[in-house]
Amino acid sequence: MHLKTILISTLLTATTAAMAQDVKGIVQKIRKINEVQYQHVGFAGSESEGYKHYVSLRDKATTAQLVALTNDTNAAVACYAGWALVDKYYTDLPGILYTFLNGKRMVTTFSGCIKSDDYVSSEFYHKYWNSVSEERRAGNKILRAMDSTILYNDNSPWLLVTRALEDRTYPEHINKRIEYLAFEKGKINAINYLSGLHKAAYSPKIKKALLGYMQKTDFSTTGTTDYYNVVRSLLEFKDPAMNKEIIAKLKKDKHWEHERSRFITLLGEYSISEDQLK
Protein backbone atom coordinates (compact mmCIF):
# COMPACT_ATOMS: atom_id res chain seq x y z
CA MET A 1 0.00 0.00 0.00
CA HIS A 2 1.25 3.47 -0.86
CA LEU A 3 2.61 5.36 2.17
CA LYS A 4 0.26 8.33 1.55
CA THR A 5 -2.74 5.99 1.49
CA ILE A 6 -1.64 4.36 4.74
CA LEU A 7 -1.23 7.75 6.41
CA ILE A 8 -4.69 8.90 5.28
CA SER A 9 -6.26 5.63 6.44
CA THR A 10 -4.56 5.90 9.83
CA LEU A 11 -5.66 9.50 10.21
CA LEU A 12 -9.26 8.66 9.35
CA THR A 13 -9.29 5.78 11.82
CA ALA A 14 -7.90 7.99 14.57
CA THR A 15 -10.38 10.75 13.76
CA THR A 16 -13.31 8.32 13.79
CA ALA A 17 -12.19 6.91 17.13
CA ALA A 18 -11.86 10.41 18.58
CA MET A 19 -15.34 11.35 17.33
CA ALA A 20 -16.80 8.17 18.83
CA GLN A 21 -15.12 9.00 22.15
CA ASP A 22 -16.54 12.54 21.97
CA VAL A 23 -20.05 11.20 21.40
CA LYS A 24 -19.64 8.71 24.25
CA GLY A 25 -18.68 11.56 26.58
CA ILE A 26 -21.67 13.67 25.54
CA VAL A 27 -24.02 10.73 26.07
CA GLN A 28 -22.64 10.23 29.58
CA LYS A 29 -23.36 13.89 30.39
CA ILE A 30 -26.93 13.58 29.13
CA ARG A 31 -27.41 10.42 31.17
CA LYS A 32 -26.20 12.21 34.28
CA ILE A 33 -28.76 15.03 33.89
CA ASN A 34 -31.38 12.40 32.94
CA GLU A 35 -34.02 14.76 31.59
CA VAL A 36 -34.84 16.43 28.29
CA GLN A 37 -34.14 20.10 28.83
CA TYR A 38 -35.34 22.65 26.32
CA GLN A 39 -33.11 25.57 25.39
CA HIS A 40 -34.27 27.94 28.12
CA VAL A 41 -35.20 26.79 31.61
CA GLY A 42 -35.81 28.29 35.03
CA PHE A 43 -37.13 31.69 36.07
CA ALA A 44 -34.19 33.48 34.45
CA GLY A 45 -34.67 31.63 31.16
CA SER A 46 -30.99 30.73 30.98
CA GLU A 47 -29.70 28.26 28.42
CA SER A 48 -29.75 24.80 29.93
CA GLU A 49 -26.77 22.47 30.20
CA GLY A 50 -28.90 19.64 28.86
CA TYR A 51 -29.72 21.57 25.70
CA LYS A 52 -26.04 22.42 25.17
CA HIS A 53 -25.24 18.70 25.34
CA TYR A 54 -28.04 18.04 22.85
CA VAL A 55 -26.53 20.53 20.38
CA SER A 56 -23.12 18.87 20.80
CA LEU A 57 -24.63 15.44 20.22
CA ARG A 58 -26.45 16.65 17.11
CA ASP A 59 -23.34 18.27 15.67
CA LYS A 60 -20.80 15.53 16.47
CA ALA A 61 -22.70 12.25 16.10
CA THR A 62 -23.15 10.58 12.73
CA THR A 63 -26.61 9.66 11.50
CA ALA A 64 -25.85 5.99 12.15
CA GLN A 65 -24.81 6.77 15.72
CA LEU A 66 -27.99 8.76 16.33
CA VAL A 67 -30.20 5.99 14.98
CA ALA A 68 -28.48 3.55 17.34
CA LEU A 69 -28.90 5.95 20.26
CA THR A 70 -32.69 6.09 19.78
CA ASN A 71 -32.58 2.63 21.40
CA ASP A 72 -30.38 3.75 24.31
CA THR A 73 -31.40 2.53 27.76
CA ASN A 74 -31.63 6.15 28.93
CA ALA A 75 -34.84 7.82 27.71
CA ALA A 76 -33.30 11.32 27.62
CA VAL A 77 -30.49 10.10 25.35
CA ALA A 78 -32.97 8.33 23.08
CA CYS A 79 -35.19 11.42 22.90
CA TYR A 80 -32.32 13.81 22.13
CA ALA A 81 -31.06 11.40 19.45
CA GLY A 82 -34.52 11.51 17.87
CA TRP A 83 -34.52 15.31 18.00
CA ALA A 84 -31.13 15.37 16.29
CA LEU A 85 -32.40 13.13 13.49
CA VAL A 86 -35.22 15.62 12.90
CA ASP A 87 -32.70 18.46 12.68
CA LYS A 88 -30.57 16.42 10.28
CA TYR A 89 -33.56 15.74 7.98
CA TYR A 90 -33.28 11.97 8.43
CA THR A 91 -35.40 10.24 5.81
CA ASP A 92 -37.06 7.56 7.95
CA LEU A 93 -38.60 9.61 10.75
CA PRO A 94 -41.81 7.50 10.65
CA GLY A 95 -39.65 4.45 11.41
CA ILE A 96 -38.13 6.14 14.45
CA LEU A 97 -41.62 7.16 15.61
CA TYR A 98 -42.77 3.54 15.26
CA THR A 99 -39.94 2.44 17.55
CA PHE A 100 -40.78 5.11 20.12
CA LEU A 101 -44.50 4.28 20.06
CA ASN A 102 -43.86 0.60 20.66
CA GLY A 103 -41.45 1.37 23.48
CA LYS A 104 -44.06 3.46 25.35
CA ARG A 105 -41.19 5.15 27.17
CA MET A 106 -41.59 8.22 29.36
CA VAL A 107 -39.04 10.99 29.91
CA THR A 108 -38.84 13.94 32.28
CA THR A 109 -38.89 17.23 30.37
CA PHE A 110 -37.95 20.71 31.53
CA SER A 111 -39.14 23.72 29.52
CA GLY A 112 -39.24 27.24 30.91
CA CYS A 113 -40.31 26.78 34.52
CA ILE A 114 -42.29 23.60 33.90
CA LYS A 115 -41.17 20.04 34.56
CA SER A 116 -43.35 17.16 33.45
CA ASP A 117 -43.26 13.53 32.36
CA ASP A 118 -44.03 12.98 28.69
CA TYR A 119 -43.88 10.18 26.16
CA VAL A 120 -40.67 10.07 24.13
CA SER A 121 -42.86 9.47 21.07
CA SER A 122 -44.74 12.71 21.75
CA GLU A 123 -41.54 14.72 22.24
CA PHE A 124 -40.15 13.32 18.99
CA TYR A 125 -43.33 13.90 16.98
CA HIS A 126 -43.74 17.47 18.19
CA LYS A 127 -40.12 18.25 17.40
CA TYR A 128 -40.92 17.56 13.75
CA TRP A 129 -44.45 18.99 13.93
CA ASN A 130 -43.08 22.31 15.19
CA SER A 131 -40.48 22.38 12.41
CA VAL A 132 -43.21 22.46 9.75
CA SER A 133 -45.06 25.74 9.22
CA GLU A 134 -48.78 25.61 9.97
CA GLU A 135 -49.82 26.20 6.38
CA ARG A 136 -47.68 23.27 5.15
CA ARG A 137 -48.63 20.64 7.72
CA ALA A 138 -51.64 19.32 5.82
CA GLY A 139 -49.55 18.52 2.74
CA ASN A 140 -46.26 17.50 4.37
CA LYS A 141 -45.53 13.93 3.26
CA ILE A 142 -43.37 12.98 6.23
CA LEU A 143 -45.94 14.32 8.66
CA ARG A 144 -48.70 12.43 6.88
CA ALA A 145 -46.66 9.23 7.11
CA MET A 146 -46.06 9.83 10.80
CA ASP A 147 -49.77 10.48 11.34
CA SER A 148 -50.65 7.19 9.64
CA THR A 149 -48.11 5.44 11.85
CA ILE A 150 -49.87 6.92 14.89
CA LEU A 151 -53.36 5.88 13.76
CA TYR A 152 -52.36 2.28 13.12
CA ASN A 153 -50.44 1.82 16.36
CA ASP A 154 -52.42 0.77 19.44
CA ASN A 155 -49.75 2.28 21.70
CA SER A 156 -50.25 5.84 20.44
CA PRO A 157 -50.88 8.41 23.21
CA TRP A 158 -54.14 10.36 23.17
CA LEU A 159 -52.46 13.64 22.21
CA LEU A 160 -50.74 12.14 19.17
CA VAL A 161 -53.98 10.58 17.92
CA THR A 162 -55.60 14.01 18.28
CA ARG A 163 -52.77 15.63 16.34
CA ALA A 164 -53.05 13.02 13.59
CA LEU A 165 -56.76 13.71 13.16
CA GLU A 166 -56.89 17.49 13.39
CA ASP A 167 -57.06 19.48 10.14
CA ARG A 168 -56.87 16.28 8.12
CA THR A 169 -59.10 14.56 5.56
CA TYR A 170 -58.20 10.92 5.12
CA PRO A 171 -59.09 8.58 2.23
CA GLU A 172 -61.63 5.79 2.65
CA HIS A 173 -59.12 3.03 3.48
CA ILE A 174 -57.81 5.01 6.46
CA ASN A 175 -61.35 5.95 7.48
CA LYS A 176 -61.85 2.24 8.18
CA ARG A 177 -59.15 2.43 10.84
CA ILE A 178 -60.67 5.61 12.25
CA GLU A 179 -64.05 3.86 12.41
CA TYR A 180 -62.41 1.11 14.47
CA LEU A 181 -60.86 3.66 16.85
CA ALA A 182 -64.18 5.48 17.19
CA PHE A 183 -66.72 2.69 17.40
CA GLU A 184 -64.73 -0.26 18.74
CA LYS A 185 -62.22 1.51 21.00
CA GLY A 186 -64.39 4.52 21.89
CA LYS A 187 -61.65 7.08 21.19
CA ILE A 188 -63.25 10.52 21.46
CA ASN A 189 -60.79 12.14 19.04
CA ALA A 190 -61.77 9.60 16.36
CA ILE A 191 -65.48 10.05 17.15
CA ASN A 192 -65.07 13.82 16.78
CA TYR A 193 -63.22 13.42 13.48
CA LEU A 194 -66.03 11.34 11.94
CA SER A 195 -68.66 13.62 13.45
CA GLY A 196 -67.03 16.66 11.90
CA LEU A 197 -66.52 15.28 8.40
CA HIS A 198 -68.92 12.36 7.97
CA LYS A 199 -71.76 12.91 10.44
CA ALA A 200 -74.54 12.04 8.00
CA ALA A 201 -72.93 8.76 6.99
CA TYR A 202 -72.22 7.62 10.54
CA SER A 203 -74.98 9.37 12.51
CA PRO A 204 -76.43 6.40 14.48
CA LYS A 205 -72.97 5.04 15.31
CA ILE A 206 -71.68 8.47 16.34
CA LYS A 207 -74.68 8.97 18.58
CA LYS A 208 -74.15 5.60 20.28
CA ALA A 209 -70.41 6.14 20.62
CA LEU A 210 -70.80 9.61 22.13
CA LEU A 211 -73.37 8.32 24.60
CA GLY A 212 -71.09 5.48 25.62
CA TYR A 213 -68.16 7.85 26.04
CA MET A 214 -70.22 10.26 28.16
CA GLN A 215 -71.52 7.53 30.41
CA LYS A 216 -68.15 5.92 31.14
CA THR A 217 -65.99 9.04 31.41
CA ASP A 218 -65.08 10.74 34.67
CA PHE A 219 -64.78 14.26 33.32
CA SER A 220 -62.74 15.43 36.30
CA THR A 221 -59.89 13.59 34.56
CA THR A 222 -60.48 15.04 31.07
CA GLY A 223 -61.72 18.57 31.82
CA THR A 224 -64.77 20.76 31.39
CA THR A 225 -64.03 21.48 27.73
CA ASP A 226 -64.29 17.79 26.87
CA TYR A 227 -67.45 17.52 28.98
CA TYR A 228 -69.03 20.55 27.29
CA ASN A 229 -68.19 19.37 23.77
CA VAL A 230 -69.64 15.91 24.34
CA VAL A 231 -72.86 17.28 25.85
CA ARG A 232 -73.22 19.80 23.03
CA SER A 233 -72.69 17.12 20.37
CA LEU A 234 -75.34 14.90 21.96
CA LEU A 235 -77.82 17.76 22.32
CA GLU A 236 -77.46 18.48 18.60
CA PHE A 237 -79.24 15.19 17.88
CA LYS A 238 -82.38 16.72 19.46
CA ASP A 239 -83.44 13.37 20.85
CA PRO A 240 -85.62 13.50 24.02
CA ALA A 241 -84.32 10.11 25.14
CA MET A 242 -80.76 11.36 24.77
CA ASN A 243 -81.58 14.47 26.79
CA LYS A 244 -82.67 12.25 29.68
CA GLU A 245 -79.30 10.49 29.57
CA ILE A 246 -77.50 13.86 29.57
CA ILE A 247 -79.49 15.09 32.57
CA ALA A 248 -78.75 11.85 34.45
CA LYS A 249 -75.02 12.28 33.77
CA LEU A 250 -75.00 15.93 34.83
CA LYS A 251 -76.70 15.02 38.11
CA LYS A 252 -74.07 12.34 38.80
CA ASP A 253 -70.87 13.92 37.46
CA LYS A 254 -70.78 17.46 38.85
CA HIS A 255 -67.53 18.50 37.20
CA TRP A 256 -69.52 20.70 34.81
CA GLU A 257 -70.24 23.08 37.69
CA HIS A 258 -66.74 24.50 37.32
CA GLU A 259 -68.21 26.27 34.27
CA ARG A 260 -71.79 26.38 35.47
CA SER A 261 -72.96 29.44 33.54
CA ARG A 262 -71.60 28.11 30.27
CA PHE A 263 -73.37 24.77 30.67
CA ILE A 264 -76.64 26.36 31.83
CA THR A 265 -76.64 28.60 28.75
CA LEU A 266 -76.04 25.59 26.48
CA LEU A 267 -78.74 23.49 28.11
CA GLY A 268 -81.21 26.39 27.93
CA GLU A 269 -80.79 26.48 24.17
CA TYR A 270 -82.25 22.96 24.13
CA SER A 271 -85.03 23.68 26.66
CA ILE A 272 -83.35 21.97 29.59
CA SER A 273 -83.78 24.07 32.74
CA GLU A 274 -81.50 24.33 35.74
CA ASP A 275 -84.27 22.89 37.92
CA GLN A 276 -84.08 19.63 35.99
CA LEU A 277 -80.51 19.14 37.24
CA LYS A 278 -81.45 19.15 40.94
Phi, psi and omega in degrees: 000139179299141183302320180297319179296319180297316180297317179296317180298317179296318180296317179296319179298317180294321180294316179298318179296319180295319178297318179297321178293321177300313181296319178301318179294320179296317180300319179297322179293319178294319178300321182295318177290319172060038171203155177271107180261131174284177189299316183242127182224160177083172182296327182279347180068031181285158179290131186279152176294320180301318181293323177299319178294323177299314180299318178297317178298314180300318186279333187256334182279147174280165178301318180298319178296318181294319177300316178297321183289343175294347176256012181299150180293339178267123185295326180294318177298313181299318181294313179297324177297319176297316177304315183297324178295326175297312181296332181269006179058042177301140190282335184251054176297323176301326178293320177294318178299318179302317178297315181295321179297316182291330179286334180051037184275147178250152178218145175281129179244153181222111181225124185063241177252010189249127171251139178206170175252125185227159175289138175301321179300321180291318178299318181294311180301313184289336173299316178285317181305317180288342180278349180256128181297149186305320183287346181255355184297319184299327183256002183287120187294319180294318179296322178295321178293321177294320179296320177295321177301319179296313184296329184264008179247121183290349179268002186292130177296156182307315184297321181290323176297319177299315178301317183294336184261343184282140178055035180234151169230113185263153176289171187302320185294330177278331175302329178298320177292321179294323174302316179299314180297323183284309192263338177262320183262348177068029181285120186295326179295325177287321176300314181296323179299310181293325179294324182285325186250336187222038186299318182296320183288329187244015191312307181298320180291321178297316179301313180294319182292318178296318179298314179299318179296316180299316185292325185267348187270133169270104189286353172292342179265345182245340175106161182290332179296315177299315179301310182299314184296321179292315179298316180299315180298321179289321178298329182295343176285343178052049181248116181304323179294323178292322179300323178296320178295320179296314180299317179299320179293316181296328177290327184273313182257101188274009184299335180298338183293347174293338174230053189306310185297323180295315180292319181297320177298314179299311182298323179299328179295340179245025174062032174254118185270162179296328180298330181289348182266357182278000000 
